[in-house]
Structure formats: structure tokens, C-alpha cells
Amino acid sequence: MNLDDKVAIITGSSKGIGKAIAERFCKQGAKVVISSRKQEACEEVAFDLKGKGYEATGIECHVGDDLQRQSLVEKTIQAYGKIDVLVNNAAINPVFGPIEDVEDVAFDKIINVNVKSVWSLSNLVLPHMIENNGGSIINVSSVEGLHPGFGLGLYSMSKAAVIMLTKNQAKEWGKHQVRCNVICPGLVKTKFSQALWSNEKILDHLEESIPSGRMAMPEEMTGLALLLASDDGSYMTGGVYTADGGYLVK
């Protein structure tokens, strides 16, 4: 699964799943744009990747901000001249609890970052992918977007929206040879999910419900992303792919 000469933007890639995907893409020959809310964090990851002999650039972007999304795409084009792959990985979940207790401000933040940014960034890269005769958009959802849990209601709703958005992107943009797929990770050991795995009782309960009997590490999400980004996945579009250790097995 070769990514030689491909240019990939990965949002939320200063840590966690995004960072792991960025390094895997680099190993397979891609030029990678590291993006997160703080330029310093982006540059730190890019510097580390360059030290390993890879090609990477750090570009600050708060995906909830219209102007910063536009700037991310423009600066990527300035740096590399094209965009082959977009991984919409950045997301937030500022609340944990019953859906009736969530305030309007938190609701708006979740929708803006988890859903609107995916729609907007994809729209921004589309003309460049069309000009380049195709591309791959990989949206990162969650098993929570497929199966409701407790305490993550609005997060689940936003991730379900990402799944349907991806399917519509695939249906409408296939004529441009732009492939759109969605990855739904299960429980992965990242800072984002720390509230779950740092609580021993919650972790024990969750791992009992996973056939694999454990949570995943970020690197275990990268193989699927690599397949969808590469020419080996050239006939894959509109797909919803889980990497959850069997969590959704009934």
C-alpha cells in the first residue's frame, strides 16, 4: 500500500489516532500536513517526523473556524501544490452525561467541530482533488455513531451524522474519482478517551463487552486508513469500516 508522492492533510494529528496515521502515511511515502489547534504542537510532530527522514509540515488549524480551515487548504497548496488525501480526524466531546443536561453552547460546539468542519473541509479540498483527477477523503467517526451508549448522546449523534455525510459525499463525488469512506474506531487509548480508560471500573466493564478483551492502541487504526488512502483501495467508496475489537458483534 504505497503513498509515494501523495499529499495528505490529517486534522487532529498532533496526538492520538491522527498522529499515528500521520506517521504511518509518512512511512509509506506520503507528504503529510500535521494539523491541530496549536502551531507549536504541529511543528513538534512535524519536526520529529522530519528527523526520521520523512516529509511533513505543521499547519495550525482550529477546524471549528472557517478562516482557519480555508488557510489550512491554501497553505497546503502553497507547500505541496496539490492535495490527494484528507483525513477528517479532529473531534471534541466536552460533555459526559444525559442528553437533557447538555447546554446549547456545548451542543453547538459539538456540531461545529465534529460535523460542520468535516463538511466544510471536504468541500474546500474537493476542487483540488478534481483538478488532480481524484483523491481520497477519510472521515473518522466512532462505533458510538453506530450504537448508542450512555453519557455520549450528542457525541454519538454527531458521529452518526458524519457517517451519513460520508455516504452522500461518496454518492455525489464518485463521478470525480473522489473516494469517501468512514472509519469507526472502538475504544482506543488516547487522551481523548482518557475519561473512560483511566477509570478502572469503567474500563473493566468495557473490556468485558469487547470480544478481543482489550482496548486498542492508536497504531491499530492506521492500517485501515492506509488502505483507504492508497491505490489499493481504488474501488472502495461509501464504506463504513469498524475497527473495534468486535464490540459491535451481537
Number of C-alpha atoms within 10 A of each C-alpha: 15 16 23 14 12 21 27 28 28 24 28 24 29 26 20 19 25 26 24 19 26 31 24 18 28 24 18 17 18 24 24 29 30 31 32 25 19 14 15 14 19 25 21 15 22 27 17 13 20 14 11 12 11 20 18 26 24 25 25 23 24 19 28 22 14 14 11 16 18 16 15 24 21 15 14 20 15 10 12 16 11 19 27 26 27 26 27 27 25 25 24 13 18 13 18 15 12 12 15 8 9 15 10 9 8 14 17 11 16 23 20 20 19 27 23 20 21 28 17 17 21 21 12 16 23 22 14 18 22 17 12 15 12 20 27 27 29 25 26 26 31 25 22 23 23 17 12 15 12 11 13 18 20 25 27 22 19 24 26 21 17 24 25 15 20 27 18 14 21 23 15 13 17 15 11 17 18 24 28 31 25 28 22 22 23 21 26 23 17 16 13 14 13 12 12 18 19 12 10 10 10 13 17 14 10 17 17 13 16 18 13 13 14 17 18 18 15 19 16 16 22 21 15 16 23 21 16 26 29 21 15 13 16 15 10 16 24 20 17 18 17 20 21 23 19 14 22 16 9 4
